[in-house]
Amino acid sequence: MQTTSHTSPRIAFGQNAGQPRPITDIVIDGLTKCRDAAIKLKRNGYTVISCITDNALPTVQIQACRKTAEMIDLGAACYYMWRTVDGERERHGQFHIEGVRVIWVERGYP
């Protein structure tokens, strides 16, 4: 059985080609992507709540709104989790923009 291990992103060019990218560079790239996505979301009328850069795919959390419901109806976004918290129903939606995952939470839906 062949196994694979997770490898760090590598530098592609220059004298350090093939070396692992410094974690600081990876974090800065994630922050930059989150910032760019947050600006675009704000310009499109969304309310940005938070940014998460501690994983491979930077994530921006927005407030649920009419536009998120429209995106679900058009198939441009989807729900990825349903659960009940303290007796209240909750569902989580997502879409991608600018290389960033955009998420939101809807509570108390019918």
C-alpha positions in Angstrom: 0.0 0.0 0.0 1.4 3.4 -1.0 1.0 6.2 1.5 1.5 9.9 0.9 2.4 12.6 3.4 1.4 16.2 3.4 4.1 18.4 2.0 4.6 22.1 2.4 4.2 24.4 -0.6 7.6 24.7 -2.3 9.3 27.8 -3.8 9.1 27.4 -7.6 11.8 29.7 -8.9 15.1 31.3 -8.0 18.1 30.1 -5.9 15.7 28.7 -3.3 13.6 26.7 -5.7 12.4 23.4 -4.2 12.7 24.7 -0.7 9.6 24.9 1.6 7.9 28.3 1.5 8.3 30.2 4.8 5.2 30.0 6.9 5.1 33.8 7.1 4.8 34.1 3.4 1.9 31.6 3.4 0.1 33.5 6.1 0.6 36.8 4.3 -0.8 35.3 1.1 -3.9 34.2 3.0 -4.3 37.6 4.7 -4.0 39.3 1.3 -6.6 37.0 -0.3 -9.0 37.6 2.6 -8.5 41.4 2.4 -9.1 41.4 -1.4 -12.2 39.2 -1.0 -13.5 41.3 1.9 -13.2 44.5 -0.1 -15.1 42.9 -3.1 -17.8 41.5 -0.8 -18.2 44.9 0.9 -18.5 46.6 -2.6 -21.2 44.1 -3.5 -23.3 44.9 -0.3 -22.3 42.1 2.0 -21.4 42.6 5.7 -18.0 41.0 6.5 -17.9 39.5 10.1 -14.5 37.8 10.3 -11.5 36.4 8.4 -9.9 33.0 9.1 -6.5 32.2 7.8 -5.4 29.3 9.9 -6.1 26.7 7.2 -5.1 25.9 3.6 -8.1 27.8 2.2 -8.6 31.4 3.6 -12.1 31.9 4.8 -14.3 35.1 5.2 -17.4 35.0 7.2 -20.3 37.2 6.2 -23.7 38.0 7.6 -26.6 36.0 6.1 -28.8 38.3 3.9 -31.2 38.4 1.0 -28.2 38.1 -1.4 -27.0 34.8 0.2 -30.5 33.4 -0.2 -30.6 34.5 -3.9 -27.2 32.8 -4.5 -28.6 29.5 -3.0 -31.6 29.8 -5.3 -29.4 30.4 -8.4 -27.0 27.5 -7.5 -24.1 29.9 -7.0 -23.8 28.9 -3.4 -24.7 25.9 -1.3 -25.4 24.7 2.2 -22.8 22.4 3.7 -24.0 21.9 7.3 -27.3 21.6 9.1 -27.6 21.3 12.9 -29.6 22.2 15.9 -28.0 24.3 18.7 -29.9 24.8 21.9 -33.1 23.8 20.2 -32.7 26.3 17.3 -32.2 25.1 13.8 -29.1 26.4 12.0 -27.6 25.9 8.5 -24.3 27.0 7.1 -23.8 28.2 3.5 -20.7 28.8 1.4 -19.4 30.0 -2.0 -15.9 30.9 -3.3 -14.6 34.3 -4.5 -11.0 35.4 -5.2 -9.6 32.1 -4.0 -11.3 32.4 -0.7 -14.2 30.4 0.9 -17.1 32.7 2.0 -19.3 31.3 4.7 -22.4 32.4 6.6 -24.8 31.0 9.2 -28.6 31.1 9.1 -30.5 30.6 12.4 -34.1 29.8 13.0 -35.0 29.2 9.4 -38.4 27.7 8.6 
